[in-house]
Amino acid sequence: MTLHLEPVGLGGKRILIVEDDYILAMSMSQAIQEYGGHVVGPVPSIEAALRFIEEEGQPDAAVLDIRLGEDTSFPLAAALREKGVPLFFVTGFDDWFLPQELDDVPVYQKPTDPENVVRLLMEALPKNSSG
């Protein structure tokens, strides 16, 4: 049986993408939009993500690259978790260790299939989203 995702699967949810690989960020953005999500960003840095959050409000979920230039997304991830925002990491590195407060956040290896990102978001978001 083939998994078939309905185009309205993300139901207008606001998804923050923090990814410094432009092509991957655009691929994930396109897939999220095709399945009904609203992409916040994508942005390539923590600073840009914080500006977007300040201007547009908290996202419903977030996809974060671990390594952003010389920085990591760990402080942003911790702040989002404090606010109850579901998130997961994507990374091209094999040997990351997560800070203790983030050790239960899922980590997925790049290259990440954009439709898999959508599936993971649909699993992470609360099911009773009709408002």
Secondary structure, DSSP 8 states (H G I E B T S, - for coil): ------TTTTTT-EEEEE-S-HHHHHHHHHHHHHTT-EEEEEESSHHHHHHHHHHH---SEEEEESEETTEESHHHHHHHHHTT--EEEEES-S-----GGGTTS-EEESS--HHHHHHHHHHHS-S----
